[in-house]
């Protein structure tokens, strides 16, 4: 790993030195062809502003449009050049990359100014993508695709492909529209190349090629899109006209975003927080669940208060309370994570859900039995050796801990499974509602089990 990092640093420094050099524009452009745009972007960010401005005149808007999509905060670097130059860079980008770049510019008036300076087609594409909500498929599509008419001959299709490929690099799949401009199917580039001139185009069109509506919610369709092995999938408007495509890279990014949101939801947040989000916005998102959990936490504390005589009589039980609660929480969280993954399959039946709940309880019970037995012996040894308990008393206490652990893990598996299934049934996002609630309910059940057994079997007996 260190060797790899060292080589990366050397390569980065090579590019930086190259960009700062005084070689001719032609030599620089030729030398940069040996490096990937991602590496060039990293080096570009390391330069001083005056060096970057000088490079614009050398590299030009078209070359920079290939580099800028790999820069994290493009808005900062667009601000270093004139609005006209920035607009030139943006209109040479794919529309979805241009939209992402414009989102980095906080000033809405400045964004609109740049869009207005872009050429007609580029600005129209940007406005089209911006017209969709960020949760809709249309917001992540690109307008970089090739489309032909279904009544073309193979020769006409090839000519159209060659003509359109000058401005589009997504050429692996060619989309077909009918006389009414509606989506008709798709042709793989390989099939078109191998087809004879006399072959009817319809013979090589795939009519089952998947498509997606632009106004479809990303969260609702991403699982279906993941199942397709296509490089790109056409995006259709309400009239079934092709207005864009989403690429496999877009799908990967969407899945990554969805996972990030789910992690945030499991923590009790209403949405994934942005690094630049203001303090009031962050507080507003977190406080509702925290208030609910505060109430449930007070209930748990009140329950512990009911067993104050147990604590007073057998103080040693408090030492192992966190062990019971932590293990119950861990098991509940594991069951929750597995359950949410299972619930992504919308076709799972009620019987399958019931079998899944029983399976999780068996897993929790088996693990609880193993860990409970281990806890029984280790805690007994600890109490005898370090606390001076006689063996009988030590095993009496450790058996309560071990049995409570066993019960808590079974119950936690059940709760960690049944709560998200219940929320899913009533159309509430289980990722949002389940995580913190399961932890608190598990704590309550574990406390009642542990102190209840301790009160019955320990008070007055040791």
C-alpha positions in Angstrom: 0.0 0.0 0.0 2.8 2.4 0.9 4.5 1.6 -2.5 1.3 2.3 -4.3 0.8 5.6 -2.5 4.4 6.6 -3.2 3.9 5.9 -7.0 0.7 7.9 -6.9 2.5 10.9 -5.3 5.3 10.7 -7.9 2.7 10.6 -10.7 0.9 13.6 -9.2 4.1 15.6 -8.9 5.0 14.7 -12.5 1.7 16.2 -13.7 2.0 19.3 -11.5 5.5 19.9 -12.9 4.2 19.4 -16.4 1.4 21.9 -15.9 3.7 24.4 -14.5 6.3 24.0 -17.3 6.8 26.4 -20.2 6.6 23.9 -22.9 4.4 24.7 -25.9 0.7 24.1 -25.9 1.0 21.3 -28.4 3.7 19.5 -26.4 1.6 19.9 -23.2 -1.5 18.5 -24.7 0.4 15.6 -26.1 2.1 14.9 -22.8 -1.2 15.0 -20.9 -2.6 12.3 -23.1 -0.5 9.8 -21.1 -2.5 10.6 -17.9 -6.1 9.9 -16.9 -8.4 13.0 -16.4 -8.8 12.1 -12.7 -5.1 12.4 -12.1 -4.9 15.6 -14.1 -7.8 17.0 -12.0 -6.0 16.2 -8.8 -2.9 18.0 -10.1 -5.0 21.0 -11.4 -6.4 21.5 -7.8 -2.9 21.6 -6.4 -1.9 24.5 -8.7 -2.0 28.2 -7.7 -4.9 30.2 -9.2 -2.7 32.2 -11.6 -1.3 28.9 -13.0 -4.8 27.5 -13.4 -5.9 30.7 -15.3 -2.9 30.4 -17.6 -3.8 26.8 -18.3 -7.2 27.8 -19.5 -5.7 29.6 -22.5 -3.5 26.5 -23.2 -5.9 23.6 -22.6 -9.1 25.4 -23.8 -12.7 24.8 -22.7 -13.1 21.5 -24.4 -10.1 19.8 -22.6 -11.0 21.3 -19.3 -14.6 20.0 -19.7 -13.1 16.5 -19.6 -11.1 17.3 -16.5 -13.6 19.3 -14.4 -16.1 16.4 -13.8 -13.4 14.7 -11.6 -13.0 17.8 -9.4 -15.0 17.7 -6.2 -15.9 21.4 -5.9 -16.0 22.7 -9.5 -17.7 26.0 -8.5 -14.6 27.2 -6.8 -12.5 26.8 -10.0 -15.2 28.1 -12.3 -15.1 31.3 -10.3 -11.4 31.8 -11.2 -12.2 32.3 -14.9 -14.6 34.7 -16.6 -18.3 33.9 -16.8 -18.0 33.5 -20.6 -15.1 31.0 -20.2 -17.0 29.1 -17.5 -20.0 28.9 -19.7 -17.8 27.5 -22.5 -16.5 24.8 -20.2 -20.0 23.9 -19.0 -21.5 23.6 -22.4 -18.8 21.2 -23.5 -19.5 18.9 -20.5 -22.2 16.2 -20.5 -25.4 17.9 -19.3 -25.5 15.9 -16.0 -21.9 16.9 -15.2 -22.7 20.5 -16.0 -25.7 20.3 -13.6 -23.5 18.9 -10.9 -20.9 21.7 -11.5 -23.6 24.4 -11.3 -24.9 23.0 -8.0 -21.5 23.8 -6.5 -22.2 27.5 -7.2 -24.2 28.9 -4.2 -25.3 32.1 -5.8 -28.5 31.4 -7.8 -28.2 34.5 -9.9 -24.6 33.5 -10.9 -25.9 30.0 -11.9 -28.7 31.5 -14.0 -26.2 33.8 -15.6 -23.9 30.9 -16.6 -26.8 28.9 -18.0 -27.9 31.9 -20.1 -24.4 32.2 -21.5 -24.3 28.6 -22.6 -25.4 27.7 -26.1 -29.1 27.0 -26.7 -28.9 23.2 -26.8 -26.7 22.9 -23.7 -28.7 25.3 -21.6 -31.9 23.5 -22.7 -30.5 20.1 -21.5 -29.4 21.6 -18.2 -32.8 23.2 -17.6 -34.5 19.8 -18.5 -32.5 17.9 -15.9 -33.0 20.7 -13.4 -36.8 20.5 -13.9 -36.8 17.2 -12.1 -36.8 16.8 -8.3 -33.5 15.4 -6.9 -35.4 12.3 -5.9 -36.5 11.6 -9.5 -34.7 9.6 -12.1 -34.7 12.6 -14.5 -32.4 14.5 -12.1 -29.6 11.9 -12.7 -29.9 11.3 -16.4 -27.6 12.5 -19.1 -28.7 13.7 -22.6 -25.6 12.1 -24.2 -27.2 9.3 -26.3 -27.8 8.2 -29.9 -31.3 7.7 -31.3 -32.4 6.5 -34.8 -35.7 5.9 -36.5 -37.1 2.4 -36.7 -37.7 2.7 -40.5 -34.0 3.2 -41.2 -32.1 0.7 -43.2 -28.9 -0.8 -41.7 -26.8 1.6 -43.9 -28.9 4.6 -42.8 -28.6 3.6 -39.2 -24.8 3.4 -39.5 -24.6 6.8 -41.2 -26.8 8.3 -38.4 -24.6 6.7 -35.8 -21.4 8.1 -37.3 -23.0 11.5 -37.5 -24.3 11.6 -34.0 -21.2 10.1 -32.4 -19.3 13.3 -33.0 -21.2 14.8 -30.1 -22.1 11.7 -28.1 -19.8 9.1 -26.7 -22.4 6.7 -25.3 -22.5 4.6 -28.5 -22.6 1.1 -27.2 -26.3 1.1 -27.3 -28.4 2.8 -30.0 -32.0 3.7 -29.1 -34.8 3.4 -31.6 -37.9 5.6 -31.9 -41.1 5.0 -34.0 -42.8 7.4 -36.3 -44.4 9.2 -33.3 -41.0 9.7 -31.7 -42.0 7.1 -29.0 -39.4 4.7 -27.6 -39.4 1.5 -29.7 -36.4 -0.5 -28.6 -32.6 -0.6 -28.6 -29.8 -2.0 -30.8 -26.4 -3.1 -29.5 -23.6 -1.5 -31.4 -22.0 -5.0 -32.1 -25.3 -6.2 -33.7 -25.5 -3.2 -35.9 -21.9 -3.5 -37.1 -22.3 -7.2 -37.9 -25.7 -6.8 -39.7 -25.8 -7.0 -43.5 -27.1 -4.0 -45.4 -30.1 -6.0 -46.5 -31.0 -7.1 -42.9 -34.3 -5.5 -41.8 -33.5 -3.2 -38.8 -36.3 -4.7 -36.9 -34.5 -8.0 -36.8 -31.8 -6.6 -34.6 -33.9 -4.3 -32.4 -34.4 -5.5 -28.9 -38.0 -4.7 -28.0 -37.6 -6.0 -24.4 -34.7 -3.5 -23.6 -35.6 -1.9 -20.3 -36.6 1.7 -19.9 -37.5 4.0 -16.9 -39.8 7.0 -16.5 -38.1 10.3 -15.8 -40.5 11.2 -13.0 -40.0 7.8 -11.3 -38.6 8.0 -7.8 -35.0 6.9 -7.6 -35.6 5.0 -4.3 -38.4 3.0 -5.8 -36.7 2.0 -9.0 -33.0 1.6 -8.1 -33.4 -2.0 -7.1 -34.9 -3.0 -10.4 -32.2 -1.0 -12.3 -29.5 -2.8 -10.4 -30.7 -6.1 -11.8 -30.0 -5.0 -15.4 -26.5 -5.5 -16.8 -26.9 -2.8 -19.4 -24.4 0.0 -19.9 -27.2 2.6 -20.1 -31.0 2.6 -19.8 -33.3 5.1 -21.7 -35.3 7.6 -19.7 -38.7 8.4 -21.0 -41.1 11.4 -20.6 -44.9 10.9 -20.0 -45.3 10.6 -23.8 -42.8 7.7 -23.9 -40.3 9.8 -25.8 -36.6 9.3 -25.0 -35.2 12.4 -23.3 -32.1 10.9 -21.8 -30.3 7.9 -20.4 -28.9 6.8 -17.1 -25.6 5.0 -17.2 -24.3 2.1 -15.1 -22.1 4.7 -13.3 -25.2 6.7 -12.5 -26.8 3.6 -11.0 -23.7 2.9 -8.9 -23.7 6.5 -7.5 -27.4 6.3 -6.8 -27.0 3.0 -4.9 -24.2 4.6 -2.9 -26.3 7.6 -2.1 -29.2 5.4 -1.1 -26.9 3.4 1.3 -25.7 6.7 2.8 -29.2 7.8 3.4 -30.1 4.5 5.0 -27.1 4.7 7.3 -28.3 8.1 8.4 -31.9 6.8 8.8 -30.7 4.0 11.0 -29.2 6.6 13.3 -32.5 8.3 13.6 -32.0 11.1 11.1 -34.7 12.1 8.7 -32.2 12.4 5.8 -28.5 12.3 5.2 -26.9 15.5 6.5 -24.7 17.5 4.2 -21.3 18.7 5.5 -22.3 22.3 4.8 -25.7 22.0 6.4 -26.5 24.7 8.9 -26.7 24.1 12.7 -30.5 24.8 12.9 -31.2 22.4 10.0 -29.2 19.6 11.6 -30.9 20.1 14.9 -34.4 20.2 13.2 -33.7 16.8 11.6 -32.4 15.1 14.7 -34.6 16.5 17.5 -37.9 14.7 16.8 -36.5 11.2 17.2 -34.3 12.3 20.2 -37.4 13.6 22.0 -39.3 10.3 21.4 -36.3 8.3 22.6 -35.9 10.5 25.6 -39.5 9.6 26.5 -38.8 5.9 26.0 -35.5 6.2 27.9 -37.4 7.7 30.9 -39.7 4.7 30.8 -36.7 2.4 30.9 -35.2 4.4 33.8 -38.6 4.2 35.6 -38.6 0.4 35.2 -35.1 0.2 36.7 -36.5 2.3 39.6 -39.1 -0.4 40.3 -36.3 -2.8 41.0 -34.4 -0.5 43.4 -34.8 -3.0 46.2 -33.1 -5.6 44.0 -30.2 -3.2 43.3 -29.9 -2.3 47.0 -29.9 -6.0 48.1 -27.7 -7.4 45.3 -25.6 -4.5 44.1 -23.4 -6.8 42.0 -26.1 -7.1 39.4 -25.6 -3.5 38.2 -22.1 -4.4 37.1 -23.4 -6.7 34.4 -26.4 -4.6 33.2 -24.4 -3.0 30.4 -23.3 -6.4 29.1 -27.0 -7.5 28.8 -28.1 -4.2 27.2 -25.2 -4.0 24.8 -25.6 -7.5 23.5 -29.3 -7.0 23.1 -28.7 -3.9 21.1 -26.1 -5.5 18.9 -28.4 -8.4 18.1 -31.3 -6.1 17.4 -29.3 -4.0 15.0 -28.0 -7.1 13.2 -31.6 -8.3 12.7 -32.7 -4.9 11.6 -30.0 -4.6 8.9 -30.9 -8.1 7.5 -34.6 -7.4 7.6 -34.4 -4.1 5.8 -32.3 -5.8 3.1 -35.0 -8.6 2.8 -37.8 -6.0 2.7 -36.3 -4.5 -0.5 -37.9 -7.5 -2.3 -41.4 -6.2 -2.7 -42.7 -9.6 -3.8 -41.9 -11.4 -0.5 -45.0 -13.1 0.8 -46.5 -13.0 4.3 -45.6 -16.6 4.9 -42.0 -16.0 3.9 -41.9 -13.0 6.3 -43.1 -15.3 9.1 -40.5 -17.9 8.3 -37.8 -15.2 8.2 -38.9 -14.0 11.7 -38.7 -17.5 13.1 -35.3 -18.0 11.4 -33.9 -14.8 13.0 -35.2 -15.9 16.4 -33.5 -19.3 16.0 -30.3 -17.5 15.1 -30.6 -15.2 18.1 -31.5 -18.1 20.4 -28.5 -20.2 19.2 -26.1 -17.3 19.6 -27.7 -16.4 22.9 -27.3 -20.0 24.2 -23.6 -20.1 23.2 -22.8 -16.6 24.7 -25.0 -17.2 27.7 -23.1 -20.4 28.6 -19.8 -18.7 28.1 -20.9 -15.7 30.2 -22.1 -18.1 33.0 -18.7 -19.7 33.4 -16.5 -16.6 32.9 -18.6 -14.5 35.3 -18.7 -17.2 37.9 -14.9 -17.5 37.8 -14.6 -13.7 38.0 -16.9 -13.4 41.0 -15.1 -16.2 42.8 -11.6 -15.2 42.1 -11.8 -11.4 42.2 -14.9 -10.7 44.3 -14.6 -13.5 46.9 -18.0 -15.1 46.2 -18.3 -18.8 47.1 -18.8 -21.0 44.1 -22.5 -21.5 44.7 -23.3 -17.8 45.0 -21.0 -17.0 42.0 -22.8 -19.5 39.8 -26.2 -18.3 41.0 -25.4 -14.7 39.9 -23.7 -15.8 36.7 -26.6 -18.1 35.8 -29.0 -15.1 36.0 -26.7 -13.1 33.7 -26.3 -16.0 31.3 -30.0 -16.8 31.2 -31.0 -13.1 30.9 -28.5 -12.8 28.0 -30.1 -15.8 26.3 -33.6 -14.4 26.7 -32.6 -10.9 25.7 -30.9 -12.1 22.5 -34.0 -14.1 21.4 -36.3 -11.2 22.1 -34.0 -8.7 20.5 -33.9 -10.8 17.3 -37.7 -10.9 17.3 -38.1 -7.2 17.9 -35.3 -6.3 15.4 -37.2 -8.2 12.8 -40.9 -7.6 13.6 -40.7 -3.8 14.0 -39.3 -3.1 10.5 -41.8 -5.6 9.0 -44.7 -3.8 10.9 -43.5 -0.3 9.7 -43.1 -1.6 6.2 -46.7 -3.0 6.3 -48.1 0.4 7.3 -46.0 2.2 4.6 -43.6 3.8 7.0 -39.9 3.7 6.0 -38.5 1.0 8.3 -35.0 2.4 8.0 -36.1 5.7 9.5 -38.5 4.4 12.2 -36.8 1.2 13.3 -33.2 1.8 14.4 -33.4 3.9 17.5 -36.8 2.5 18.5 -35.5 -1.1 18.4 -32.5 -0.2 20.6 -34.7 1.5 23.2 -37.4 -1.3 23.3 -34.7 -3.9 23.6 -33.2 -2.1 26.5 -36.6 -2.1 28.2 -37.2 -5.8 27.6 -33.6 -6.7 28.7 -33.9 -4.6 31.9 -37.2 -6.2 32.9 -35.9 -9.7 32.2 -32.6 -9.2 34.0 -33.8 -7.4 37.1 -37.0 -9.5 37.3 -34.9 -12.8 37.4 -32.5 -11.2 39.8 -35.3 -10.2 42.1 -36.9 -13.7 42.0 -33.7 -15.8 42.4 -31.1 -13.7 44.1 -32.7 -11.4 46.7 -32.5 -13.2 50.1 -30.6 -16.1 48.6 -27.0 -14.8 48.5 
